[in-house]
Amino acid sequence: MSTLTLVRHAQASFFAENYDQLSLLGETQARLLGEALVQWGEEFDEVFVGPAVRHKHTAKLVGDAYRAAGRRWPQPVVLNGLDEHAADLLLQKFAEEPHTCPAELRELAAQYRAAKEPAAIQKSFQKLFEATVHCWIDQKVDLEAVGTWDAYRDRVYAAMRQMTTDRSAGAKILAVGSTGSITLALQFALQTSDRTSLQLGWRLRNCALSRFIFSGERITLDTFNNLAHFDDPNLVTFR
């Protein structure tokens, strides 16, 4: 059997002017992941990354640990299907044009705007974001730059097929993506509904490992959201 290990990128810079860069904690997470994979004797025949800076930087820091240990690290290949969806642009639209916000989201949006403490901001944002994604998949909101949920699913499914088709027996592949792409990778393997898949995806931590085994057209989830490489709970983050 061959294996595909999906890694959610390390912590990015949430609420910073440029989200798409790793935080200092995120850099530590990625380095520790790389060191653990080396220690565990993991070898990879191919490495794929999403197109975002946070994807590439996570993979680079993991690769640095391999190179420092004198171990082989394949040149990462950028795969757009590993990217995050753009549903966050809907929140930006609602902020700039409040009248476009669906009625069922207005109270959540108000709670988010009223939040002042970091914990309250994080919690209210997550509630608003989850509800927004549900509206998006139900086609209750529309923005050309975001596209449709179905189109996004098709891109992720195509990426999954690209990474798991025509591989020799025993192939070992690692890929770094985002919550959205890993959510749909889970759906691809488990054949779950959109909402069940989202509920799984919301639990993904930064730098968590989810591993699939595959052969031919068969693909099976083997481990999910593995954080064995972190021995300090302060390293565990959702964002």
N, CA and C of each residue as an Amber inpcrd file, in Angstrom:
protein
   717
   0.8380000  -1.1960000   0.0000000   0.0000000   0.0000000   0.0000000
   0.8770000   1.2520000   0.0000000   0.4070000   2.2920000  -0.6510000
   1.1030000   3.5710000  -0.6650000   0.4720000   4.5020000   0.3650000
   1.1990000   5.5520000   0.7280000   0.6890000   6.4720000   1.7430000
   0.7470000   7.9110000   1.2420000  -0.2670000   8.6650000   1.6220000
  -0.3220000  10.1060000   1.3850000  -0.5020000  10.7740000   2.7420000
   0.4650000  11.5810000   3.1280000   0.4040000  12.2960000   4.4020000
   0.1000000  13.7610000   4.1280000  -1.0590000  14.2200000   4.6000000
  -1.4400000  15.6200000   4.4240000  -1.1300000  16.3920000   5.6980000
  -0.4850000  17.5280000   5.5360000  -0.1110000  18.3870000   6.6500000
  -0.8430000  19.7110000   6.5170000  -1.5450000  20.1050000   7.5590000
  -2.0610000  21.4740000   7.5510000  -0.8910000  22.4040000   7.8430000
  -0.8050000  23.5030000   7.1260000   0.3100000  24.4320000   7.3050000
   0.4540000  24.8640000   8.7660000   1.6420000  25.2870000   9.1420000
   1.8930000  25.8060000  10.4810000   1.1340000  27.1180000  10.6790000
   1.1000000  27.5780000  11.9300000   0.3140000  28.7780000  12.2420000
   0.7380000  29.9670000  11.3910000  -0.2370000  30.5790000  10.7510000
   0.0150000  31.7940000   9.9750000  -0.2270000  33.0110000  10.8720000
  -0.2260000  34.1960000  10.2750000  -0.2990000  35.4340000  11.0570000
  -1.7320000  35.9570000  11.0650000  -2.5560000  35.2940000  11.8590000
  -3.9780000  35.6230000  11.9300000  -4.1660000  37.0510000  12.4150000
  -5.0380000  37.7910000  11.7270000  -5.3690000  39.1790000  12.0340000
  -4.2300000  40.1600000  11.7590000  -3.0970000  39.6850000  11.2710000
  -2.0310000  40.6070000  10.8560000  -2.3850000  41.1870000   9.4970000
  -1.6810000  42.2410000   9.1080000  -1.9520000  42.8640000   7.8080000
  -1.7370000  41.8570000   6.6810000  -0.7280000  41.0090000   6.8290000
  -0.4740000  39.9500000   5.8580000  -0.6260000  38.6120000   6.5610000
  -1.7860000  37.9850000   6.3840000  -2.0370000  36.6940000   7.0250000
  -1.1120000  35.6100000   6.4950000  -0.7700000  35.6900000   5.2120000
  -0.0870000  34.5920000   4.5430000   1.4190000  34.5820000   4.8200000
   1.7660000  34.5160000   6.0660000   3.1490000  34.2860000   6.4830000
   3.1110000  33.5840000   7.8360000   4.0800000  32.7260000   8.0650000
   4.0860000  32.0020000   9.3250000   4.4080000  32.9410000  10.4830000
   3.7500000  32.7050000  11.6120000   4.1020000  33.4030000  12.8410000
   5.3890000  32.7840000  13.3860000   5.9560000  33.3920000  14.4120000
   7.1340000  32.8060000  15.0450000   6.8010000  31.4370000  15.6230000
   5.6050000  31.3180000  16.2080000   5.1770000  30.0180000  16.7220000
   5.0180000  29.0300000  15.5790000   4.4750000  29.4940000  14.4570000
   4.3120000  28.6250000  13.3030000   5.6470000  28.0920000  12.7960000
   6.6700000  28.9270000  12.7880000   7.9950000  28.4670000  12.3700000
   8.5070000  27.3790000  13.3060000   8.2660000  27.5550000  14.6030000
   8.6720000  26.5300000  15.5720000   7.9080000  25.2330000  15.3210000
   6.6110000  25.3300000  15.0580000   5.8090000  24.1380000  14.7900000
   6.3660000  23.3590000  13.5950000   6.6820000  24.0700000  12.5180000
   7.1670000  23.4040000  11.3040000   8.5290000  22.7600000  11.5380000
   9.4030000  23.4320000  12.2570000  10.7170000  22.8500000  12.5430000
  10.5790000  21.5690000  13.3700000   9.7140000  21.6270000  14.3910000
   9.5240000  20.4450000  15.2280000   8.9150000  19.2950000  14.4440000
   8.0060000  19.6110000  13.5340000   7.4420000  18.5630000  12.6890000
   8.5410000  17.9040000  11.8620000   9.3830000  18.7170000  11.2440000
  10.4690000  18.1640000  10.4420000  11.3980000  17.2890000  11.2540000
  11.7680000  17.7600000  12.4420000  12.6620000  16.9860000  13.3070000
  12.0250000  15.6620000  13.7160000  10.7210000  15.6880000  13.9860000
  10.0380000  14.4570000  14.3800000   9.9750000  13.4690000  13.2220000
   9.6570000  13.9480000  12.0380000   9.5920000  13.0490000  10.8870000
  10.9410000  12.3970000  10.6230000  12.0180000  13.1640000  10.7790000
  13.3590000  12.5960000  10.6290000  13.6070000  11.5410000  11.6990000
  13.2660000  11.8620000  12.9340000  13.4800000  10.9340000  14.0460000
  12.6810000   9.6480000  13.8590000  11.4820000   9.7690000  13.2920000
  10.6380000   8.6000000  13.0800000  11.0820000   7.7650000  11.8820000
  12.0560000   8.2550000  11.1460000  12.5350000   7.5200000   9.9810000
  11.6330000   7.6160000   8.7720000  10.8260000   8.6670000   8.7040000
   9.9180000   8.8540000   7.5640000  10.7040000   9.2630000   6.3180000
  10.3950000   8.6340000   5.2130000  10.9740000   8.9900000   3.9130000
   9.8420000   9.2890000   2.9420000  10.0620000  10.2560000   2.0600000
   9.0290000  10.6220000   1.0930000   9.6010000  10.6230000  -0.3190000
   8.8390000  10.0260000  -1.2280000   9.2460000   9.9980000  -2.6260000
   8.8840000  11.2840000  -3.3570000   7.7860000  11.9140000  -2.9310000
   7.3270000  13.1570000  -3.5470000   6.7720000  14.0840000  -2.4710000
   6.9190000  15.3780000  -2.6990000   6.3610000  16.3830000  -1.8070000
   5.5730000  17.3850000  -2.6460000   4.3480000  17.6580000  -2.2270000
   3.5010000  18.6440000  -2.8920000   3.1490000  19.7470000  -1.8970000
   2.9880000  20.9560000  -2.4020000   2.6170000  22.0770000  -1.5390000
   1.5580000  22.9170000  -2.2360000   0.7190000  23.5710000  -1.4400000
  -0.1940000  24.5550000  -1.9900000   0.5810000  25.7860000  -2.4440000
  -0.0710000  26.7120000  -3.1390000   0.6200000  27.8630000  -3.7120000
   0.8820000  29.0030000  -2.7390000   0.3120000  28.9610000  -1.5360000
   0.4520000  30.0720000  -0.5960000   1.8290000  30.0680000   0.0670000
   2.2490000  31.2370000   0.5280000   3.5360000  31.3610000   1.2200000
   3.5730000  30.4580000   2.4430000   2.4660000  30.4000000   3.1910000
   2.4430000  29.5890000   4.4110000   2.6080000  28.1000000   4.1120000
   2.1300000  27.6540000   2.9590000   2.3320000  26.2540000   2.5610000
   3.8120000  26.0000000   2.2490000   4.3680000  26.8590000   1.4160000
   5.7460000  26.6750000   0.9680000   6.7340000  26.8050000   2.1210000
   6.4870000  27.7640000   3.0190000   7.4070000  27.9810000   4.1320000
   7.3560000  26.8070000   5.1080000   6.1650000  26.2820000   5.3470000
   6.0500000  25.0930000   6.2060000   6.8770000  23.9450000   5.6360000
   6.7210000  23.6940000   4.3360000   7.4650000  22.6060000   3.6950000
   8.9670000  22.8700000   3.7290000   9.3690000  24.1190000   3.5500000
  10.7990000  24.4440000   3.5680000  11.4150000  24.1260000   4.9220000
  10.7220000  24.5030000   6.0020000  11.2690000  24.2630000   7.3320000
  11.3190000  22.7740000   7.6580000  10.3190000  22.0250000   7.1860000
  10.3750000  20.5680000   7.3370000  11.5640000  20.0280000   6.5430000
  11.7210000  20.5020000   5.3220000  12.8280000  20.0600000   4.4860000
  14.1860000  20.4110000   5.0700000  14.2710000  21.5640000   5.7430000
  15.5360000  21.9540000   6.3780000  15.9890000  20.9030000   7.3820000
  15.0290000  20.3290000   8.1200000  15.3740000  19.2980000   9.0990000
  15.9280000  18.0520000   8.4060000  15.3550000  17.7090000   7.2560000
  15.8670000  16.5750000   6.4940000  17.2730000  16.8540000   5.9840000
  17.4700000  18.0250000   5.4170000  18.7930000  18.3530000   4.8820000
  19.8400000  18.4090000   5.9890000  19.4580000  18.9500000   7.1540000
  20.4060000  19.0240000   8.2720000  20.8210000  17.6420000   8.7480000
  19.9360000  16.6730000   8.5790000  20.2300000  15.2990000   8.9940000
  20.8740000  14.4880000   7.8710000  21.1220000  15.1340000   6.7360000
  21.7080000  14.4310000   5.6030000  20.7540000  13.4810000   4.9310000
  19.4720000  13.7670000   5.0460000  18.4390000  12.9010000   4.4700000
  17.8750000  13.5260000   3.1980000  17.3650000  12.6860000   2.3420000
  16.7980000  13.1450000   1.0630000  15.4970000  13.8850000   1.2940000
  15.3340000  15.0060000   0.5990000  14.0860000  15.7710000   0.6340000
  13.7410000  16.1570000  -0.7990000  12.6700000  15.5940000  -1.3670000
  12.3190000  15.8920000  -2.7630000  11.9850000  17.3690000  -2.9680000
  12.2420000  17.8680000  -4.1480000  11.8590000  19.2360000  -4.4900000
  10.3360000  19.3400000  -4.4970000   9.7630000  20.2080000  -3.6580000
   8.2990000  20.3060000  -3.6050000   7.7030000  20.7790000  -4.9380000
   6.5570000  20.2220000  -5.2670000   5.8080000  20.5950000  -6.4690000
   4.5600000  21.3520000  -6.0370000   4.3490000  22.5290000  -6.6080000
   3.1840000  23.3390000  -6.2550000   1.9400000  22.7640000  -6.9210000
   0.9030000  22.5860000  -6.1250000  -0.3570000  22.0290000  -6.6010000
  -1.4820000  22.9510000  -6.1320000  -2.1110000  23.6420000  -7.0690000
  -3.1260000  24.6380000  -6.7000000  -4.3190000  24.0390000  -5.9690000
  -4.5890000  22.7710000  -6.2000000  -5.7060000  22.1210000  -5.5310000
  -5.5140000  21.9380000  -4.0410000  -4.3180000  22.2400000  -3.5230000
  -4.0640000  22.1820000  -2.0830000  -4.3120000  23.5200000  -1.4020000
  -4.6770000  24.5240000  -2.1780000  -4.8780000  25.8610000  -1.6280000
  -6.1610000  25.9370000  -0.8050000  -6.2440000  26.9750000   0.0280000
  -7.4580000  27.2420000   0.7770000  -8.5100000  27.8470000  -0.1510000
  -9.7760000  27.6750000   0.1950000 -10.8290000  28.3740000  -0.5320000
 -10.7610000  29.8650000  -0.1830000 -11.5450000  30.6590000  -0.8680000
 -11.4810000  32.1160000  -0.6820000 -12.7300000  32.6570000   0.0020000
 -13.3720000  31.8190000   0.8350000 -14.6110000  32.2620000   1.4740000
 -14.4020000  33.4440000   2.4160000 -13.1440000  33.6690000   2.8480000
 -12.8860000  34.8290000   3.7060000 -13.1720000  36.1420000   2.9870000
 -13.1420000  36.1120000   1.6470000 -13.4710000  37.3250000   0.8830000
 -14.9290000  37.7180000   1.0650000 -15.7660000  36.7380000   1.3880000
 -17.1710000  37.0570000   1.6570000 -17.2880000  37.9100000   2.9210000
 -16.4750000  37.5940000   3.9380000 -16.5020000  38.3920000   5.1590000
 -16.0430000  39.8170000   4.8770000 -15.0510000  39.9270000   4.0290000
 -14.5800000  41.2600000   3.6500000 -15.6810000  42.0400000   2.9360000
 -16.4150000  41.3580000   2.0670000 -17.5140000  42.0060000   1.3630000
 -18.5960000  42.4480000   2.3500000 -18.9090000  41.5970000   3.3180000
 -19.9420000  41.9490000   4.2910000 -19.5200000  43.1550000   5.1320000
 -18.2270000  43.2540000   5.4150000 -17.7340000  44.3910000   6.1950000
 -17.8300000  45.6870000   5.3970000 -17.5290000  45.5930000   4.0880000
 -17.5420000  46.7860000   3.2420000 -18.9510000  47.1370000   2.7630000
 -19.7890000  46.1140000   2.6160000 -21.1620000  46.3160000   2.1430000
 -22.1160000  45.5570000   3.0670000 -22.3680000  46.0710000   4.2650000
 -23.1790000  45.3460000   5.2660000 -24.5460000  44.9110000   4.7460000
 -25.0990000  45.6550000   3.8140000 -26.4300000  45.3050000   3.2990000
 -26.4270000  43.9930000   2.5250000 -25.2350000  43.5010000   2.1240000
 -25.1610000  42.2420000   1.3850000 -25.1020000  41.0320000   2.3120000
 -24.9740000  41.2540000   3.5990000 -24.8540000  40.1550000   4.5640000
 -26.2010000  39.4530000   4.7170000 -26.2670000  38.1420000   4.5430000
 -27.5290000  37.4140000   4.7140000 -28.0880000  37.6190000   6.1210000
 -29.3970000  37.5940000   6.2400000 -30.0590000  37.8720000   7.5140000
 -29.5700000  36.9420000   8.6180000 -29.3330000  35.6600000   8.2930000
 -28.9440000  34.7050000   9.3400000 -27.5310000  34.9350000   9.8680000
 -26.7660000  35.8060000   9.1870000 -25.4040000  36.0680000   9.6370000
 -25.2680000  37.3920000  10.3880000 -26.3060000  38.2190000  10.3930000
 -26.1650000  39.5760000  10.9120000 -25.8750000  39.6220000  12.4000000
 -26.5150000  38.7570000  13.1910000 -26.2500000  38.7510000  14.6290000
 -24.8240000  38.2860000  14.9210000 -24.3690000  37.2680000  14.1970000
 -22.9980000  36.7930000  14.3750000 -22.0030000  37.8720000  13.9580000
 -22.3140000  38.5830000  12.8790000 -21.4360000  39.6670000  12.4340000
 -21.3690000  40.7740000  13.4810000 -22.5010000  41.0710000  14.1090000
 -22.5410000  42.1040000  15.1470000 -21.7160000  41.6750000  16.3620000
 -21.8050000  40.4010000  16.7320000 -21.0200000  39.8970000  17.8560000
 -19.5230000  39.9860000  17.5610000 -19.1630000  39.7000000  16.3300000
 -17.7500000  39.7900000  15.9490000 -17.2570000  41.2330000  16.0020000
 -18.0590000  42.1550000  15.4860000 -17.6630000  43.5660000  15.5100000
 -17.5560000  44.0940000  16.9450000 -18.3590000  43.5490000  17.8580000
 -18.3800000  44.0370000  19.2430000 -17.2840000  43.4080000  20.1010000
 -16.6760000  42.3280000  19.6430000 -15.6680000  41.6330000  20.4400000
 -14.4180000  42.4960000  20.6040000 -13.8630000  42.5000000  21.8090000
 -12.6920000  43.3190000  22.1000000 -11.4890000  42.4800000  22.5560000
 -11.7320000  41.4920000  23.3940000 -10.6490000  40.6630000  23.9040000
 -10.2380000  39.6250000  22.8570000  -8.9340000  39.2800000  22.8060000
  -8.4600000  38.3220000  21.7890000  -9.2590000  37.0200000  21.7460000
  -9.5630000  36.4580000  22.9350000 -10.3040000  35.1890000  22.9480000
 -11.7000000  35.3630000  22.3680000 -12.3400000  36.4920000  22.7000000
 -13.6870000  36.7590000  22.1790000 -13.6460000  37.0080000  20.6760000
 -12.6090000  37.6850000  20.2150000 -12.4630000  37.9320000  18.7730000
 -12.3140000  36.6140000  18.0230000 -11.4400000  35.7470000  18.5290000
 -11.2210000  34.4460000  17.8930000 -12.5150000  33.6310000  17.8460000
 -13.2220000  33.5790000  18.9890000 -14.4330000  32.7590000  19.0790000
 -15.5270000  33.2980000  18.1680000 -15.7450000  34.6170000  18.1950000
 -16.8100000  35.1920000  17.3750000 -16.4770000  35.1110000  15.8900000
 -15.1940000  35.2550000  15.5520000 -14.7970000  35.1080000  14.1490000
 -15.0830000  33.6990000  13.6540000 -14.7160000  32.6900000  14.4600000
 -14.9090000  31.3100000  14.0260000 -16.3830000  31.0010000  13.7980000
 -17.2370000  31.4800000  14.7040000 -18.6700000  31.2480000  14.5370000
 -19.1890000  31.9040000  13.2590000 -18.7640000  33.1380000  13.0210000
 -19.1950000  33.8450000  11.8150000 -18.6500000  33.1730000  10.5680000
 -17.3970000  32.7410000  10.6210000 -16.7770000  32.1300000   9.4490000
 -17.4520000  30.8050000   9.1020000 -17.7170000  29.9820000  10.1180000
 -18.3840000  28.7000000   9.8610000 -19.7620000  28.9240000   9.2490000
 -20.5130000  29.8690000   9.7970000 -21.8460000  30.1470000   9.2580000
 -21.7610000  30.6820000   7.8380000 -20.7430000  31.4890000   7.5620000
 -20.5640000  32.0250000   6.2140000 -20.2720000  30.9110000   5.2180000
 -19.4220000  29.9750000   5.6150000 -19.1040000  28.8540000   4.7200000
 -20.3490000  28.0190000   4.4510000 -21.1910000  27.8210000   5.4690000
 -22.4360000  27.0800000   5.2530000 -23.3360000  27.8080000   4.2520000
 -23.4260000  29.1250000   4.3790000 -24.2080000  29.8960000   3.4140000
 -23.6150000  29.7840000   2.0190000 -22.2970000  29.7550000   1.9500000
 -21.6170000  29.6370000   0.6540000 -21.9350000  28.3110000  -0.0220000
 -21.8330000  27.2030000   0.7240000 -22.0790000  25.9080000   0.0860000
 -23.5600000  25.7430000  -0.2550000 -24.4290000  26.4590000   0.4570000
 -25.8570000  26.4230000   0.1520000 -26.2440000  27.4280000  -0.9360000
 -25.2530000  28.1070000  -1.5060000 -25.4440000  29.0760000  -2.5930000
 -26.3410000  30.2500000  -2.1810000 -26.2320000  30.6450000  -0.9000000
 -26.9840000  31.8010000  -0.4190000 -26.1830000  33.0930000  -0.5600000
 -24.9080000  32.9640000  -0.8320000 -24.0410000  34.1290000  -1.0470000
 -23.2520000  33.8840000  -2.3210000 -22.8430000  34.9640000  -2.9500000
 -22.1910000  34.8300000  -4.2430000 -21.1630000  35.9380000  -4.4080000
 -19.9910000  35.5640000  -4.8780000 -18.9410000  36.5220000  -5.1880000
 -18.0290000  35.8680000  -6.2140000 -17.8500000  36.5290000  -7.3350000
 -17.1000000  35.9270000  -8.4360000 -15.6990000  35.5110000  -8.0130000
 -15.0470000  36.3220000  -7.1840000 -13.6790000  36.0180000  -6.7690000
 -13.6080000  34.7710000  -5.8960000 -14.7150000  34.4130000  -5.2720000
 -14.7440000  33.2330000  -4.4060000 -15.0520000  31.9810000  -5.2110000
 -15.8880000  32.1030000  -6.2210000 -16.3110000  30.9400000  -6.9840000
 -17.3330000  30.1280000  -6.2090000 -17.5820000  28.9220000  -6.6540000
 -18.5740000  28.0720000  -5.9970000 -17.8920000  26.9720000  -5.1910000
 -18.6070000  26.4610000  -4.2090000 -18.1200000  25.3370000  -3.4240000
 -17.8710000  24.1290000  -4.3200000 -18.7660000  23.8850000  -5.2570000
 -18.6190000  22.7310000  -6.1420000 -17.3430000  22.8250000  -6.9740000
 -17.0400000  24.0280000  -7.4730000 -15.8240000  24.2030000  -8.2670000
 -14.5860000  23.9840000  -7.4010000 -14.6400000  24.4730000  -6.1730000
 -13.5110000  24.2680000  -5.2620000 -13.3330000  22.7800000  -4.9650000
 -14.4280000  22.0840000  -4.6960000 -14.3610000  20.6470000  -4.4510000
 -13.7230000  19.9270000  -5.6340000 -14.1140000  20.3050000  -6.8280000
 -13.5580000  19.6620000  -8.0280000 -12.0450000  19.8360000  -8.0960000
 -11.5380000  21.0200000  -7.7230000 -10.0900000  21.2660000  -7.7610000
  -9.3620000  20.3830000  -6.7410000  -9.9250000  20.2780000  -5.5590000
  -9.2800000  19.4490000  -4.5340000  -9.3230000  17.9750000  -4.9280000
 -10.4640000  17.5180000  -5.4180000 -10.5670000  16.1300000  -5.8580000
  -9.5520000  15.8340000  -6.9690000  -9.3910000  16.7670000  -7.8920000
  -8.4150000  16.5760000  -8.9730000  -7.0010000  16.4690000  -8.4170000
  -6.7140000  17.2750000  -7.3930000  -5.3980000  17.2110000  -6.7640000
  -5.1930000  15.8610000  -6.0790000  -6.2310000  15.3720000  -5.4050000
  -6.1240000  14.0710000  -4.7570000  -5.8560000  12.9660000  -5.7810000
  -6.5490000  13.0300000  -6.8990000  -6.3240000  12.0240000  -7.9420000
  -4.9070000  12.1370000  -8.5120000  -4.4430000  13.3730000  -8.6870000
  -3.1020000  13.5740000  -9.2340000  -2.0400000  12.9860000  -8.3080000
  -2.2480000  13.1150000  -7.0010000  -1.2410000  12.6350000  -6.0520000
  -1.2930000  11.1320000  -5.8110000  -2.4090000  10.5010000  -6.1460000
  -2.5720000   9.0850000  -5.7950000  -2.7420000   8.1630000  -6.9880000
  -2.7010000   8.6970000  -8.2010000  -2.8940000   7.8790000  -9.4030000
  -1.5490000   7.5270000 -10.0320000  -1.4500000   6.2950000 -10.5190000
  -0.2520000   5.8250000 -11.2330000   1.0110000   5.9390000 -10.3830000
   0.9000000   5.5650000  -9.1190000   2.0740000   5.5260000  -8.2500000
   2.4840000   4.0750000  -8.0450000   3.7750000   3.8610000  -7.9080000
   4.2620000   2.5070000  -7.6720000   3.8570000   2.0520000  -6.2800000
   3.7750000   0.7590000  -6.0780000   3.4000000   0.2160000  -4.7770000
   4.3950000   0.6770000  -3.7180000   3.8700000   1.1040000  -2.5940000
   4.7360000   1.5530000  -1.5120000   5.1830000   2.9970000  -1.6180000
   4.6370000   3.7430000  -2.5680000   5.0090000   5.1560000  -2.7040000
   4.6250000   5.9250000  -1.4440000   5.4690000   6.8910000  -1.0930000
   5.2190000   7.7190000   0.0980000   5.2260000   9.1840000  -0.3180000
   4.0960000   9.8250000  -0.0770000   3.8930000  11.1950000  -0.5430000
   3.5180000  12.0710000   0.6310000   4.0680000  13.2660000   0.6600000
   3.6970000  14.2580000   1.6640000   3.1770000  15.4960000   0.9570000
   2.1160000  16.0920000   1.4960000   1.5570000  17.2990000   0.9000000
   1.1710000  18.2810000   2.0040000   1.4520000  19.5580000   1.7690000
   1.1160000  20.6130000   2.7240000  -0.0080000  21.4510000   2.1390000
  -1.1250000  21.5370000   2.8530000  -2.2700000  22.3020000   2.3730000
  -2.9240000  23.0760000   3.4920000  -4.1920000  23.4030000   3.3050000
  -4.9510000  24.2040000   4.2550000  -6.1570000  23.4230000   4.7500000
  -6.8580000  24.0190000   5.6990000  -8.0310000  23.3560000   6.2650000
  -9.0360000  22.9720000   5.1890000  -9.3300000  23.8960000   4.2740000
 -10.3310000  23.6200000   3.2470000  -9.9630000  22.4410000   2.3680000
  -8.7240000  22.4180000   1.8880000  -8.3180000  21.3300000   0.9940000
  -8.2570000  19.9960000   1.7310000  -7.7970000  20.0070000   2.9850000
  -7.7520000  18.7560000   3.7380000  -9.1600000  18.2850000   4.0830000
 -10.0590000  19.2250000   4.3570000 -11.4650000  18.8760000   4.5930000
 -12.0310000  18.0880000   3.4250000 -11.7660000  18.5670000   2.2150000
 -12.3050000  17.8850000   1.0400000 -11.5150000  16.6340000   0.6910000
 -10.2610000  16.5640000   1.1120000  -9.5150000  15.3150000   0.9710000
 -10.1430000  14.2390000   1.8510000 -10.5610000  14.6380000   3.0450000
 -11.2710000  13.7040000   3.9250000 -12.5740000  13.2510000   3.2810000
 -13.2890000  14.1920000   2.6880000 -14.5360000  13.8330000   2.0120000
 -14.2750000  12.8970000   0.8440000 -13.2030000  13.1490000   0.1110000
 -12.8270000  12.3120000  -1.0230000 -12.6500000  10.8550000  -0.5840000
 -12.0120000  10.6670000   0.5800000 -11.7480000   9.3080000   1.0590000
 -12.9410000   8.6940000   1.7770000 -13.6470000   9.5060000   2.5650000
 -14.7060000   8.9750000   3.4250000 -16.0970000   9.0320000   2.8000000
 -16.2440000   9.8210000   1.7240000 -17.5380000   9.9920000   1.0700000
 -18.5820000  10.5450000   2.0410000 -18.1770000  11.4730000   2.8670000
 -19.0710000  12.1160000   3.8080000 -19.7850000  13.2980000   3.1510000
 -20.8450000  13.7660000   3.7970000 -21.5660000  14.9340000   3.3010000
 -20.7120000  16.1880000   3.4800000 -21.1250000  17.2710000   2.8390000
 -20.3950000  18.5280000   2.9890000 -20.3230000  18.9510000   4.4520000
 -21.4430000  18.9020000   5.1510000 -21.4640000  19.3790000   6.5390000
 -20.6680000  18.4790000   7.4840000 -20.7400000  17.1860000   7.2900000
 -19.9330000  16.2790000   8.1120000 -18.4510000  16.5140000   7.8540000
 -18.1100000  16.7080000   6.6060000 -16.7110000  16.9730000   6.2530000
 -16.2310000  18.2680000   6.8980000 -17.0810000  19.3040000   6.8660000
 -16.7090000  20.5700000   7.4910000 -16.5040000  20.4150000   8.9900000
 -17.3680000  19.6340000   9.6460000 -17.2250000  19.4290000  11.0790000
 -15.8920000  18.7710000  11.4080000 -15.4550000  17.8470000  10.5650000
 -14.1340000  17.2470000  10.7460000 -13.0380000  18.2870000  10.5140000
 -13.1830000  19.0370000   9.4410000 -12.1630000  20.0080000   9.0770000
 -11.9450000  21.0940000  10.1030000 -13.0150000  21.5180000  10.7720000
 -12.8620000  22.5810000  11.7690000 -11.9720000  22.1370000  12.9280000
 -11.7860000  20.8260000  13.1050000 -10.9720000  20.3110000  14.2100000
  -9.4850000  20.2600000  13.8830000  -9.1120000  20.5240000  12.6490000
  -7.7100000  20.4170000  12.2430000  -6.8480000  21.4710000  12.9270000
  -5.7590000  21.0300000  13.5290000  -4.8030000  21.9410000  14.1370000
  -3.6830000  22.2740000  13.1510000  -2.9840000  23.3430000  13.4430000
  -1.8220000  23.7030000  12.6250000  -0.7550000  22.6300000  12.7230000
  -0.2110000  22.2620000  11.5800000   0.8740000  21.2770000  11.4660000
   0.4330000  19.8630000  11.8400000  -0.8770000  19.6130000  11.8880000
  -1.3620000  18.2610000  12.1720000  -1.1970000  17.3690000  10.9460000
  -0.9800000  16.0780000  11.1980000  -0.8260000  15.0870000  10.1330000
  -2.1040000  14.2800000   9.9820000  -2.5650000  14.1280000   8.7580000
  -3.6540000  13.2010000   8.4440000  -3.1390000  12.2850000   7.3360000
  -3.1670000  11.0100000   7.5860000  -2.5290000  10.0590000   6.6670000
  -3.5540000   9.1370000   6.0330000  -3.3690000   8.9300000   4.7280000
  -4.2280000   8.0450000   3.9470000  -3.3700000   6.9310000   3.3640000
  -3.9440000   5.7510000   3.2430000  -3.3070000   4.6770000   2.4930000
  -4.1220000   4.4630000   1.2210000  -3.4250000   4.1540000   0.1360000
  -4.1360000   4.0090000  -1.1260000  -3.4810000   2.9610000  -2.0110000
  -4.3270000   2.3900000  -2.8570000  -3.8800000   1.4230000  -3.8560000
  -4.9160000   1.4070000  -4.9590000  -4.4850000   1.6530000  -6.1800000
  -5.4430000   1.7470000  -7.2740000  -6.4130000   2.8850000  -7.0080000
  -7.7070000   2.6050000  -7.0990000  -8.7050000   3.6300000  -6.8490000
  -9.1700000   3.6490000  -5.3940000  -8.6350000   2.7710000  -4.5860000
  -9.0370000   2.6970000  -3.1830000  -8.1640000   3.6260000  -2.3420000
  -8.7980000   4.4440000  -1.5140000  -8.0740000   5.3190000  -0.5940000
  -8.7920000   5.3050000   0.7470000  -8.0330000   5.1660000   1.8250000
  -8.5980000   4.9870000   3.1550000  -7.8980000   5.9100000   4.1410000
  -8.6680000   6.5710000   4.9900000  -8.0820000   7.3820000   6.0510000
  -7.4720000   6.4620000   7.1020000  -6.2080000   6.7070000   7.4370000
  -5.4950000   5.8660000   8.4000000  -5.3260000   6.5750000   9.7340000
  -4.8970000   7.8390000   9.7240000  -4.8040000   8.6360000  10.9520000
  -5.3050000  10.0450000  10.6460000  -5.8140000  10.7210000  11.6900000
  -6.4120000  12.0460000  11.4980000  -5.9330000  13.0050000  12.5730000
  -5.4620000  14.1840000  12.1520000  -5.1800000  15.2800000  13.0800000
  -4.1230000  14.8840000  14.1180000  -3.0990000  14.1690000  13.6710000
  -2.0690000  13.6510000  14.5660000  -1.0910000  14.7660000  14.9610000
  -0.8970000  14.9410000  16.2640000   0.0270000  15.9500000  16.7820000
   1.0520000  15.3280000  17.7270000   1.4490000  14.0910000  17.4420000
   2.4070000  13.3990000  18.3010000   3.7580000  14.1010000  18.3390000
   4.0280000  14.9810000  17.3820000   5.3070000  15.6840000  17.3250000
   5.3640000  16.8930000  18.2510000   4.2590000  17.2100000  18.9310000
   4.2420000  18.3130000  19.8870000   4.0700000  17.7530000  21.3030000
   5.0300000  18.0420000  22.1730000   4.9000000  17.5880000  23.5610000
   4.5330000  18.7220000  24.5060000   4.3070000  19.9140000  23.9470000
   3.9400000  21.0770000  24.7270000   2.5640000  21.5530000  24.2590000
   1.5480000  21.5590000  25.1220000   0.2150000  21.9880000  24.6850000
   0.1700000  23.4180000  24.1670000   1.1660000  24.2320000  24.5250000
   1.1990000  25.6040000  24.0250000   1.5370000  25.6700000  22.5410000
   1.9790000  24.5510000  21.9840000   2.2910000  24.4960000  20.5620000
   1.0490000  24.1810000  19.7140000  -0.0310000  23.7790000  20.3670000
  -1.2240000  23.3420000  19.6500000  -2.1180000  24.5490000  19.3800000
  -2.3550000  24.8400000  18.0960000  -3.1690000  25.9880000  17.7070000
  -4.1490000  25.6110000  16.6060000  -5.2800000  26.3350000  16.5800000
  -6.2440000  26.2170000  15.4830000  -5.9470000  27.2420000  14.4070000
  -5.4580000  28.4210000  14.8100000  -5.1630000  29.4920000  13.8550000
  -3.8350000  30.1310000  14.2200000
